[in-house]
Structure formats: C-alpha cells, structure tokens
Amino acid sequence: MFKHRNMIVVTICILVLFFALVFRLVFLTLGEENRLRTDFRLMNRSPVSLELLNTHVTKLEEMTNNIENVAFGDIQNAIKKTIILVNQSNLELKAQYESWSEIQSKIKKDSISFRNLKETLVELEGAENERIIKLKELFDKSEQPSTFDNIKN
C-alpha cells in the first residue's frame, strides 16, 4: 500500500514537471516570436516624440518672437517640456536602434544557417549522385550475361 502511494506521488510529480517544462518551452517560443514582431514594428515606426518635439519647437519659436510678454514660469515650463520631449526622443531612437541591432543579428544567424544548409544540401546531392552511379553500375552488371549463362550457351 505504501509503495503504491509513493509510486502515484512520484508519477504525479513527474507529470507536473513535464507539463511545466512544456509550458515553459511554449512560453519562450511565443515570447521570442512576439519580441521579433515588436522589433519589426518598433524599427519601422517613426518616433512619435519627434513629431511632438517638432510642434513644441514651433510653440517655442512663437514664444521667442513674443518673449517680452511671456511669463518666467511659462519659460520654465517650456524648458521642462523640451527636456522631457528630448529624453523621450532619445529613448525612442535608442529602442529603434536596439531593435535594428536585434534584427540584424537574427539575419546574420539566419544567413549562417542557410549557408550551412546549402553546404549540407550540396554534400547530400553529391552523395546521392554517387549512389545513382553505383546503382547504375550494378544495374549494368546485372544485365551483362553471367559466367553461368556463358557456360550454358
């Protein structure tokens, strides 16, 4: 009875471990695919903060033209907003660069894989051609009259 219960517990533990590993594998695979999609989207998107910075620069130019009538607090707020927008632009451009670097490294890995696959394919074609030649030789030998046939005739 005791051994049977231990066996059931061990079996359940093994099943839980197996399903946990399968779940982890699926999670990592999906995470990698999502990361690649995100990298592609991030790489191809124009930074929103640059558009915001552009409109803010237009407002700053208007403030500069009418600087005598602008309050000091408004100037401070404009400078703070400029710093925030510049930092956001910097972060977005860094993220785009990192995405591009990730995609570029994946492309390099894929090119190496494809090159290796091509070399393997060439080797397999050569081996297949050798097999075909050997089979043809065997077929030709089988069609030639044997010594037994020569004696018989």
OpenMM code with the backbone's topology and positions (N, CA, C; nanometers):
from openmm import Vec3, app, unit

residues = "MET PHE LYS HIS ARG ASN MET ILE VAL VAL THR ILE CYS ILE LEU VAL LEU PHE PHE ALA LEU VAL PHE ARG LEU VAL PHE LEU THR LEU GLY GLU GLU ASN ARG LEU ARG THR ASP PHE ARG LEU MET ASN ARG SER PRO VAL SER LEU GLU LEU LEU ASN THR HIS VAL THR LYS LEU GLU GLU MET THR ASN ASN ILE GLU ASN VAL ALA PHE GLY ASP ILE GLN ASN ALA ILE LYS LYS THR ILE ILE LEU VAL ASN GLN SER ASN LEU GLU LEU LYS ALA GLN TYR GLU SER TRP SER GLU ILE GLN SER LYS ILE LYS LYS ASP SER ILE SER PHE ARG ASN LEU LYS GLU THR LEU VAL GLU LEU GLU GLY ALA GLU ASN GLU ARG ILE ILE LYS LEU LYS GLU LEU PHE ASP LYS SER GLU GLN PRO SER THR PHE ASP ASN ILE LYS ASN".split()
positions = [
    Vec3(0.0824, -0.1189, 0.0000),
    Vec3(0.0000, 0.0000, 0.0000),
    Vec3(0.0872, 0.1258, 0.0000),
    Vec3(0.1888, 0.1257, 0.0871),
    Vec3(0.2765, 0.2411, 0.0990),
    Vec3(0.3567, 0.2629, -0.0295),
    Vec3(0.4067, 0.1568, -0.0899),
    Vec3(0.4837, 0.1666, -0.2138),
    Vec3(0.3955, 0.2153, -0.3276),
    Vec3(0.2728, 0.1686, -0.3301),
    Vec3(0.1797, 0.2085, -0.4357),
    Vec3(0.1510, 0.3589, -0.4274),
    Vec3(0.1321, 0.4102, -0.3066),
    Vec3(0.1053, 0.5526, -0.2870),
    Vec3(0.2277, 0.6348, -0.3278),
    Vec3(0.3464, 0.5891, -0.2922),
    Vec3(0.4690, 0.6595, -0.3312),
    Vec3(0.4845, 0.6623, -0.4831),
    Vec3(0.4498, 0.5535, -0.5466),
    Vec3(0.4596, 0.5467, -0.6922),
    Vec3(0.3638, 0.6469, -0.7566),
    Vec3(0.2449, 0.6602, -0.7025),
    Vec3(0.1471, 0.7560, -0.7557),
    Vec3(0.1980, 0.8986, -0.7364),
    Vec3(0.2529, 0.9286, -0.6204),
    Vec3(0.3059, 1.0625, -0.5928),
    Vec3(0.4217, 1.0941, -0.6868),
    Vec3(0.5105, 0.9999, -0.7060),
    Vec3(0.6243, 1.0205, -0.7967),
    Vec3(0.5748, 1.0419, -0.9391),
    Vec3(0.4762, 0.9642, -0.9816),
    Vec3(0.4205, 0.9789, -1.1162),
    Vec3(0.3572, 1.1160, -1.1335),
    Vec3(0.2824, 1.1603, -1.0345),
    Vec3(0.2196, 1.2926, -1.0422),
    Vec3(0.3265, 1.4015, -1.0471),
    Vec3(0.4308, 1.3890, -0.9672),
    Vec3(0.5400, 1.4875, -0.9691),
    Vec3(0.6081, 1.4921, -1.1054),
    Vec3(0.6308, 1.3769, -1.1643),
    Vec3(0.6936, 1.3718, -1.2972),
    Vec3(0.6027, 1.4368, -1.4005),
    Vec3(0.4730, 1.4102, -1.3943),
    Vec3(0.3786, 1.4715, -1.4883),
    Vec3(0.3741, 1.6231, -1.4717),
    Vec3(0.3717, 1.6700, -1.3477),
    Vec3(0.3712, 1.8149, -1.3232),
    Vec3(0.4983, 1.8777, -1.3779),
    Vec3(0.6115, 1.8150, -1.3545),
    Vec3(0.7386, 1.8654, -1.4061),
    Vec3(0.7384, 1.8672, -1.5588),
    Vec3(0.6878, 1.7613, -1.6191),
    Vec3(0.6816, 1.7538, -1.7653),
    Vec3(0.5952, 1.8664, -1.8216),
    Vec3(0.4751, 1.8855, -1.7651),
    Vec3(0.3866, 1.9905, -1.8151),
    Vec3(0.4437, 2.1296, -1.7894),
    Vec3(0.5158, 2.1461, -1.6797),
    Vec3(0.5801, 2.2746, -1.6531),
    Vec3(0.6875, 2.3036, -1.7573),
    Vec3(0.7655, 2.2031, -1.7935),
    Vec3(0.8691, 2.2223, -1.8957),
    Vec3(0.8080, 2.2504, -2.0323),
    Vec3(0.6995, 2.1806, -2.0653),
    Vec3(0.6310, 2.2057, -2.1929),
    Vec3(0.5756, 2.3473, -2.1945),
    Vec3(0.5127, 2.3887, -2.0854),
    Vec3(0.4583, 2.5241, -2.0767),
    Vec3(0.5691, 2.6275, -2.0916),
    Vec3(0.6831, 2.6039, -2.0269),
    Vec3(0.7956, 2.6968, -2.0362),
    Vec3(0.8461, 2.7070, -2.1800),
    Vec3(0.8559, 2.5938, -2.2478),
    Vec3(0.9014, 2.5933, -2.3863),
    Vec3(0.8056, 2.6716, -2.4753),
    Vec3(0.6766, 2.6489, -2.4589),
    Vec3(0.5767, 2.7220, -2.5378),
    Vec3(0.5841, 2.8705, -2.5063),
    Vec3(0.5955, 2.9034, -2.3801),
    Vec3(0.6029, 3.0433, -2.3388),
    Vec3(0.7251, 3.1119, -2.3987),
    Vec3(0.8404, 3.0458, -2.3947),
    Vec3(0.9623, 3.1041, -2.4508),
    Vec3(0.9525, 3.1196, -2.6016),
    Vec3(0.8939, 3.0207, -2.6680),
    Vec3(0.8795, 3.0284, -2.8134),
    Vec3(0.7889, 3.1436, -2.8518),
    Vec3(0.6747, 3.1531, -2.7857),
    Vec3(0.5832, 3.2632, -2.8159),
    Vec3(0.6456, 3.3969, -2.7799),
    Vec3(0.7193, 3.4005, -2.6700),
    Vec3(0.7857, 3.5241, -2.6307),
    Vec3(0.8875, 3.5684, -2.7340),
    Vec3(0.9615, 3.4749, -2.7904),
    Vec3(1.0608, 3.5070, -2.8937),
    Vec3(0.9924, 3.5597, -3.0191),
    Vec3(0.8814, 3.4973, -3.0588),
    Vec3(0.8078, 3.5440, -3.1766),
    Vec3(0.7519, 3.6837, -3.1526),
    Vec3(0.6960, 3.7068, -3.0342),
    Vec3(0.6416, 3.8389, -3.0028),
    Vec3(0.7514, 3.9440, -2.9977),
    Vec3(0.8677, 3.9069, -2.9456),
    Vec3(0.9795, 4.0005, -2.9405),
    Vec3(1.0239, 4.0384, -3.0816),
    Vec3(1.0263, 3.9403, -3.1713),
    Vec3(1.0652, 3.9681, -3.3093),
    Vec3(0.9631, 4.0592, -3.3766),
    Vec3(0.8339, 4.0312, -3.3562),
    Vec3(0.7300, 4.1189, -3.4128),
    Vec3(0.7430, 4.2607, -3.3583),
    Vec3(0.7668, 4.2713, -3.2286),
    Vec3(0.7820, 4.4032, -3.1666),
    Vec3(0.9028, 4.4752, -3.2242),
    Vec3(1.0130, 4.4039, -3.2426),
    Vec3(1.1321, 4.4659, -3.3011),
    Vec3(1.1038, 4.5183, -3.4410),
    Vec3(1.0323, 4.4393, -3.5224),
    Vec3(0.9995, 4.4850, -3.6578),
    Vec3(0.9113, 4.6095, -3.6542),
    Vec3(0.8106, 4.6076, -3.5684),
    Vec3(0.7204, 4.7233, -3.5603),
    Vec3(0.7931, 4.8459, -3.5087),
    Vec3(0.8742, 4.8270, -3.4072),
    Vec3(0.9453, 4.9396, -3.3482),
    Vec3(1.0475, 4.9966, -3.4454),
    Vec3(1.1106, 4.9099, -3.5209),
    Vec3(1.2121, 4.9542, -3.6152),
    Vec3(1.1503, 5.0371, -3.7278),
    Vec3(1.0298, 5.0007, -3.7711),
    Vec3(0.9691, 5.0661, -3.8869),
    Vec3(0.8814, 5.1853, -3.8510),
    Vec3(0.8625, 5.2111, -3.7251),
    Vec3(0.7721, 5.3184, -3.6852),
    Vec3(0.8504, 5.4466, -3.6666),
    Vec3(0.7889, 5.5575, -3.7060),
    Vec3(0.8560, 5.6853, -3.6847),
    Vec3(0.8324, 5.7283, -3.5404),
    Vec3(0.9329, 5.7816, -3.4747),
    Vec3(0.9181, 5.8194, -3.3341),
    Vec3(0.8133, 5.9288, -3.3155),
    Vec3(0.7165, 5.9015, -3.2307),
    Vec3(0.6089, 5.9966, -3.2034),
    Vec3(0.6649, 6.1193, -3.1337),
    Vec3(0.7633, 6.0994, -3.0490),
    Vec3(0.8179, 6.2117, -2.9728),
    Vec3(0.8840, 6.3150, -3.0640),
    Vec3(0.9332, 6.2723, -3.1803),
    Vec3(0.9907, 6.3705, -3.2734),
    Vec3(0.8828, 6.4623, -3.3293),
    Vec3(0.7648, 6.4059, -3.3553),
    Vec3(0.6533, 6.4892, -3.4013),
    Vec3(0.6119, 6.5870, -3.2919),
    Vec3(0.6041, 6.5370, -3.1674),
    Vec3(0.5699, 6.6243, -3.0548),
    Vec3(0.6765, 6.7316, -3.0349),
    Vec3(0.8014, 6.6937, -3.0497),
    Vec3(0.9109, 6.7890, -3.0356),
    Vec3(0.9043, 6.8951, -3.1450),
    Vec3(0.8674, 6.8537, -3.2645),
    Vec3(0.8543, 6.9480, -3.3754),
    Vec3(0.7452, 7.0510, -3.3467),
    Vec3(0.6288, 7.0065, -3.2984),
    Vec3(0.5224, 7.1021, -3.2652),
    Vec3(0.5643, 7.1901, -3.1484),
    Vec3(0.6368, 7.1341, -3.0536),
    Vec3(0.6834, 7.2129, -2.9394),
    Vec3(0.7833, 7.3198, -2.9846),
    Vec3(0.8679, 7.2860, -3.0794),
    Vec3(0.9642, 7.3841, -3.1311),
    Vec3(0.8906, 7.5005, -3.1966),
    Vec3(0.7810, 7.4707, -3.2655),
    Vec3(0.7007, 7.5772, -3.3263),
    Vec3(0.6471, 7.6702, -3.2172),
    Vec3(0.5990, 7.6126, -3.1070),
    Vec3(0.5499, 7.6949, -2.9954),
    Vec3(0.6636, 7.7752, -2.9328),
    Vec3(0.7822, 7.7142, -2.9240),
    Vec3(0.8977, 7.7868, -2.8696),
    Vec3(0.9362, 7.9049, -2.9582),
    Vec3(0.9265, 7.8862, -3.0885),
    Vec3(0.9560, 7.9968, -3.1804),
    Vec3(0.8570, 8.1105, -3.1607),
    Vec3(0.7294, 8.0758, -3.1402),
    Vec3(0.6288, 8.1792, -3.1133),
    Vec3(0.6594, 8.2506, -2.9821),
    Vec3(0.7007, 8.1732, -2.8807),
    Vec3(0.7373, 8.2341, -2.7523),
    Vec3(0.8577, 8.3259, -2.7686),
    Vec3(0.9546, 8.2846, -2.8486),
    Vec3(1.0754, 8.3644, -2.8693),
    Vec3(1.0422, 8.4958, -2.9388),
    Vec3(0.9512, 8.4911, -3.0339),
    Vec3(0.9128, 8.6134, -3.1052),
    Vec3(0.8408, 8.7114, -3.0129),
    Vec3(0.7742, 8.6609, -2.9117),
    Vec3(0.6972, 8.7459, -2.8215),
    Vec3(0.7498, 8.7294, -2.6785),
    Vec3(0.8824, 8.7280, -2.6616),
    Vec3(0.9462, 8.6946, -2.5340),
    Vec3(0.9160, 8.7966, -2.4241),
    Vec3(0.8917, 8.9240, -2.4617),
    Vec3(0.8665, 9.0263, -2.3602),
    Vec3(0.7360, 9.0016, -2.2857),
    Vec3(0.6387, 8.9415, -2.3528),
    Vec3(0.5067, 8.9216, -2.2924),
    Vec3(0.4906, 8.7834, -2.2278),
    Vec3(0.5947, 8.7005, -2.2310),
    Vec3(0.5863, 8.5651, -2.1764),
    Vec3(0.6347, 8.5673, -2.0313),
    Vec3(0.5585, 8.5028, -1.9447),
    Vec3(0.5943, 8.4969, -1.8029),
    Vec3(0.7122, 8.4016, -1.7830),
    Vec3(0.7879, 8.4278, -1.6752),
    Vec3(0.9044, 8.3451, -1.6454),
    Vec3(0.8642, 8.2000, -1.6176),
    Vec3(0.7526, 8.1801, -1.5522),
    Vec3(0.7029, 8.0449, -1.5233),
    Vec3(0.6718, 7.9684, -1.6516),
    Vec3(0.6171, 8.0388, -1.7518),
    Vec3(0.5889, 7.9739, -1.8807),
    Vec3(0.7178, 7.9319, -1.9506),
    Vec3(0.8207, 8.0152, -1.9365),
    Vec3(0.9505, 7.9810, -1.9967),
    Vec3(1.0080, 7.8572, -1.9277),
    Vec3(0.9982, 7.8520, -1.7941),
    Vec3(1.0460, 7.7343, -1.7204),
    Vec3(0.9701, 7.6085, -1.7628),
    Vec3(0.8388, 7.6202, -1.7746),
    Vec3(0.7579, 7.5050, -1.8170),
    Vec3(0.7953, 7.4600, -1.9581),
    Vec3(0.8214, 7.5577, -2.0460),
    Vec3(0.8589, 7.5236, -2.1833),
    Vec3(0.9935, 7.4514, -2.1858),
    Vec3(1.0866, 7.4959, -2.1009),
    Vec3(1.2176, 7.4299, -2.0950),
    Vec3(1.2030, 7.2882, -2.0407),
    Vec3(1.1210, 7.2706, -1.9350),
    Vec3(1.0977, 7.1367, -1.8798),
    Vec3(1.0358, 7.0449, -1.9847),
    Vec3(0.9370, 7.0984, -2.0576),
    Vec3(0.8718, 7.0170, -2.1606),
    Vec3(0.9710, 6.9811, -2.2709),
    Vec3(1.0589, 7.0751, -2.3055),
    Vec3(1.1603, 7.0481, -2.4073),
    Vec3(1.2527, 6.9352, -2.3619),
    Vec3(1.2949, 6.9410, -2.2366),
    Vec3(1.3833, 6.8364, -2.1838),
    Vec3(1.3131, 6.7011, -2.1863),
    Vec3(1.1866, 6.6983, -2.1453),
    Vec3(1.1100, 6.5731, -2.1455),
    Vec3(1.0984, 6.5177, -2.2870),
    Vec3(1.0649, 6.6036, -2.3833),
    Vec3(1.0485, 6.5574, -2.5216),
    Vec3(1.1809, 6.5108, -2.5818),
    Vec3(1.2894, 6.5785, -2.5484),
    Vec3(1.4206, 6.5357, -2.5988),
    Vec3(1.4568, 6.3994, -2.5397),
    Vec3(1.4301, 6.3801, -2.4102),
    Vec3(1.4573, 6.2500, -2.3474),
    Vec3(1.3715, 6.1396, -2.4088),
    Vec3(1.2437, 6.1702, -2.4345),
    Vec3(1.1565, 6.0710, -2.4982),
    Vec3(1.2070, 6.0350, -2.6373),
    Vec3(1.2477, 6.1372, -2.7125),
    Vec3(1.3016, 6.1111, -2.8467),
    Vec3(1.4265, 6.0247, -2.8382),
    Vec3(1.5113, 6.0555, -2.7423),
    Vec3(1.6332, 5.9777, -2.7229),
    Vec3(1.6000, 5.8320, -2.6916),
    Vec3(1.5034, 5.8096, -2.6020),
    Vec3(1.4639, 5.6727, -2.5674),
    Vec3(1.4063, 5.5988, -2.6877),
    Vec3(1.3224, 5.6675, -2.7649),
    Vec3(1.2629, 5.6020, -2.8822),
    Vec3(1.3682, 5.5673, -2.9861),
    Vec3(1.4615, 5.6584, -3.0086),
    Vec3(1.5668, 5.6306, -3.1063),
    Vec3(1.6580, 5.5177, -3.0583),
    Vec3(1.6856, 5.5125, -2.9275),
    Vec3(1.7648, 5.4017, -2.8726),
    Vec3(1.6923, 5.2693, -2.8916),
    Vec3(1.5611, 5.2704, -2.8637),
    Vec3(1.4829, 5.1472, -2.8791),
    Vec3(1.4821, 5.1023, -3.0247),
    Vec3(1.4699, 5.1977, -3.1171),
    Vec3(1.4735, 5.1615, -3.2591),
    Vec3(1.6093, 5.1039, -3.2965),
    Vec3(1.7149, 5.1638, -3.2459),
    Vec3(1.8485, 5.1140, -3.2762),
    Vec3(1.8679, 4.9730, -3.2203),
    Vec3(1.8225, 4.9510, -3.0968),
    Vec3(1.8344, 4.8176, -3.0372),
    Vec3(1.7533, 4.7150, -3.1159),
    Vec3(1.6340, 4.7554, -3.1611),
    Vec3(1.5521, 4.6647, -3.2420),
    Vec3(1.6232, 4.6318, -3.3722),
    Vec3(1.6792, 4.7325, -3.4342),
    Vec3(1.7509, 4.7093, -3.5591),
    Vec3(1.8704, 4.6169, -3.5354),
    Vec3(1.9414, 4.6375, -3.4251),
    Vec3(2.0558, 4.5514, -3.3939),
    Vec3(2.0118, 4.4069, -3.3721),
    Vec3(1.8999, 4.3882, -3.3004),
    Vec3(1.8476, 4.2528, -3.2778),
    Vec3(1.8121, 4.1854, -3.4100),
    Vec3(1.7415, 4.2585, -3.4947),
    Vec3(1.7003, 4.2017, -3.6238),
    Vec3(1.8224, 4.1723, -3.7095),
    Vec3(1.9196, 4.2620, -3.7060),
    Vec3(2.0417, 4.2415, -3.7841),
    Vec3(2.1161, 4.1161, -3.7367),
    Vec3(2.1222, 4.0954, -3.6063),
    Vec3(2.1903, 3.9750, -3.5564),
    Vec3(2.1128, 3.8491, -3.5941),
    Vec3(1.9798, 3.8559, -3.5934),
    Vec3(1.8996, 3.7406, -3.6361),
    Vec3(1.9211, 3.7122, -3.7846),
    Vec3(1.9321, 3.8174, -3.8643),
    Vec3(1.9570, 3.7998, -4.0076),
    Vec3(2.0933, 3.7336, -4.0285),
    Vec3(2.1947, 3.7761, -3.9519),
    Vec3(2.3274, 3.7145, -3.9639),
    Vec3(2.3226, 3.5673, -3.9255),
    Vec3(2.2513, 3.5357, -3.8154),
    Vec3(2.2386, 3.3960, -3.7737),
    Vec3(2.1671, 3.3146, -3.8809),
    Vec3(2.0615, 3.3736, -3.9385),
    Vec3(1.9884, 3.3026, -4.0433),
    Vec3(2.0754, 3.2808, -4.1662),
    Vec3(2.1575, 3.3806, -4.2017),
    Vec3(2.2430, 3.3634, -4.3195),
    Vec3(2.3449, 3.2522, -4.2960),
    Vec3(2.3971, 3.2441, -4.1739),
    Vec3(2.4904, 3.1349, -4.1418),
    Vec3(2.4187, 3.0010, -4.1494),
    Vec3(2.2964, 2.9961, -4.0961),
    Vec3(2.2188, 2.8713, -4.1013),
    Vec3(2.1907, 2.8312, -4.2455),
    Vec3(2.1508, 2.9282, -4.3282),
    Vec3(2.1219, 2.8972, -4.4679),
    Vec3(2.2470, 2.8518, -4.5414),
    Vec3(2.3604, 2.9136, -4.5102),
    Vec3(2.4855, 2.8727, -4.5735),
    Vec3(2.5188, 2.7284, -4.5352),
    Vec3(2.5023, 2.6969, -4.4075),
    Vec3(2.5275, 2.5591, -4.3626),
    Vec3(2.4310, 2.4611, -4.4277),
    Vec3(2.3049, 2.5010, -4.4389),
    Vec3(2.2066, 2.4147, -4.5049),
    Vec3(2.2418, 2.3930, -4.6516),
    Vec3(2.2887, 2.4989, -4.7168),
    Vec3(2.3265, 2.4868, -4.8579),
    Vec3(2.4442, 2.3906, -4.8731),
    Vec3(2.5435, 2.4034, -4.7844),
    Vec3(2.6582, 2.3123, -4.7900),
    Vec3(2.6143, 2.1683, -4.7662),
    Vec3(2.5242, 2.1488, -4.6720),
    Vec3(2.4724, 2.0145, -4.6445),
    Vec3(2.3978, 1.9608, -4.7650),
    Vec3(2.3198, 2.0465, -4.8292),
    Vec3(2.2457, 2.0053, -4.9483),
    Vec3(2.3404, 1.9659, -5.0604),
    Vec3(2.4466, 2.0425, -5.0795),
    Vec3(2.5453, 2.0092, -5.1827),
    Vec3(2.6099, 1.8745, -5.1513),
    Vec3(2.6432, 1.8516, -5.0238),
    Vec3(2.7023, 1.7231, -4.9849),
    Vec3(2.6046, 1.6088, -5.0102),
    Vec3(2.4779, 1.6314, -4.9754),
    Vec3(2.3770, 1.5277, -4.9975),
    Vec3(2.3565, 1.4994, -5.1458),
    Vec3(2.3578, 1.6054, -5.2268),
    Vec3(2.3437, 1.5854, -5.3716),
    Vec3(2.4608, 1.5044, -5.4257),
    Vec3(2.5822, 1.5347, -5.3783),
    Vec3(2.6999, 1.4587, -5.4213),
    Vec3(2.6890, 1.3126, -5.3810),
    Vec3(2.6461, 1.2887, -5.2576),
    Vec3(2.6296, 1.1503, -5.2111),
    Vec3(2.5204, 1.0799, -5.2910),
    Vec3(2.4144, 1.1517, -5.3202),
    Vec3(2.3044, 1.0926, -5.3985),
    Vec3(2.3515, 1.0603, -5.5402),
    Vec3(2.4301, 1.1497, -5.5990),
    Vec3(2.4837, 1.1227, -5.7330),
    Vec3(2.5742, 0.9998, -5.7317),
    Vec3(2.6563, 0.9864, -5.6255),
    Vec3(2.7421, 0.8677, -5.6146),
    Vec3(2.6581, 0.7411, -5.6037),
    Vec3(2.5510, 0.7471, -5.5269),
    Vec3(2.4630, 0.6304, -5.5131),
    Vec3(2.3982, 0.5950, -5.6466),
    Vec3(2.3567, 0.6972, -5.7195),
    Vec3(2.2943, 0.6724, -5.8505),
    Vec3(2.3941, 0.6061, -5.9442),
    Vec3(2.5180, 0.6548, -5.9435),
    Vec3(2.6213, 0.5958, -6.0299),
    Vec3(2.6463, 0.4506, -5.9900),
    Vec3(2.6553, 0.4233, -5.8588),
    Vec3(2.6765, 0.2855, -5.8133),
    Vec3(2.5587, 0.1963, -5.8517),
    Vec3(2.4373, 0.2486, -5.8368),
    Vec3(2.3197, 0.1696, -5.8758),
    Vec3(2.3189, 0.1414, -6.0255),
    Vec3(2.3596, 0.2410, -6.1039),
    Vec3(2.3649, 0.2212, -6.2488),
    Vec3(2.4682, 0.1144, -6.2835),
    Vec3(2.5847, 0.1198, -6.2172),
    Vec3(2.6870, 0.0176, -6.2411),
    Vec3(2.6353, -0.1209, -6.2043),
    Vec3(2.5674, -0.1300, -6.0902),
    Vec3(2.5104, -0.2589, -6.0500),
    Vec3(2.4055, -0.3066, -6.1498),
    Vec3(2.3246, -0.2147, -6.1973),
    Vec3(2.2222, -0.2498, -6.2953),
    Vec3(2.2866, -0.2975, -6.4252),
    Vec3(2.3919, -0.2261, -6.4687),
    Vec3(2.4629, -0.2678, -6.5901),
    Vec3(2.5257, -0.4062, -6.5719),
    Vec3(2.5847, -0.4296, -6.4544),
    Vec3(2.6442, -0.5609, -6.4280),
    Vec3(2.5376, -0.6699, -6.4267),
    Vec3(2.4210, -0.6366, -6.3742),
    Vec3(2.3154, -0.7383, -6.3683),
    Vec3(2.2615, -0.7711, -6.5070),
    Vec3(2.2706, -0.6772, -6.5999),
    Vec3(2.2236, -0.7033, -6.7361),
    Vec3(2.3262, -0.7807, -6.8182),
    Vec3(2.4524, -0.7757, -6.7785),
    Vec3(2.5549, -0.8498, -6.8516),
    Vec3(2.5347, -0.9991, -6.8279),
    Vec3(2.5641, -1.0777, -6.9307),
    Vec3(2.5481, -1.2219, -6.9117),
    Vec3(2.6484, -1.2733, -6.8090),
    Vec3(2.6022, -1.3600, -6.7248),
    Vec3(2.6890, -1.4150, -6.6211),
    Vec3(2.7713, -1.5302, -6.6784),
    Vec3(2.8693, -1.5732, -6.6031),
    Vec3(2.9522, -1.6860, -6.6475),
    Vec3(2.8699, -1.8134, -6.6562),
    Vec3(2.7711, -1.8249, -6.5711),
    Vec3(2.6827, -1.9413, -6.5769),
    Vec3(2.6043, -1.9424, -6.7081),
    Vec3(2.5575, -1.8221, -6.7493),
    Vec3(2.4867, -1.8129, -6.8772),
    Vec3(2.5808, -1.8435, -6.9930),
    Vec3(2.7062, -1.8002, -6.9838),
    Vec3(2.8033, -1.8279, -7.0898),
    Vec3(2.8313, -1.9778, -7.1012),
    Vec3(2.8424, -2.0465, -6.9887),
    Vec3(2.8674, -2.1910, -6.9895),
    Vec3(2.7460, -2.2633, -7.0458),
    Vec3(2.6302, -2.2132, -7.0085),
    Vec3(2.5054, -2.2753, -7.0505),
    Vec3(2.4890, -2.2677, -7.2028),
    Vec3(2.5318, -2.1580, -7.2612),
    Vec3(2.5177, -2.1405, -7.4056),
    Vec3(2.6330, -2.2036, -7.4735),
] * unit.nanometer
topology = app.Topology()
chain = topology.addChain("A")
for resn in residues:
    res = topology.addResidue(resn, chain)
    for name in ("N", "CA", "C"):
        topology.addAtom(name, app.Element.getBySymbol(name[0]), res)
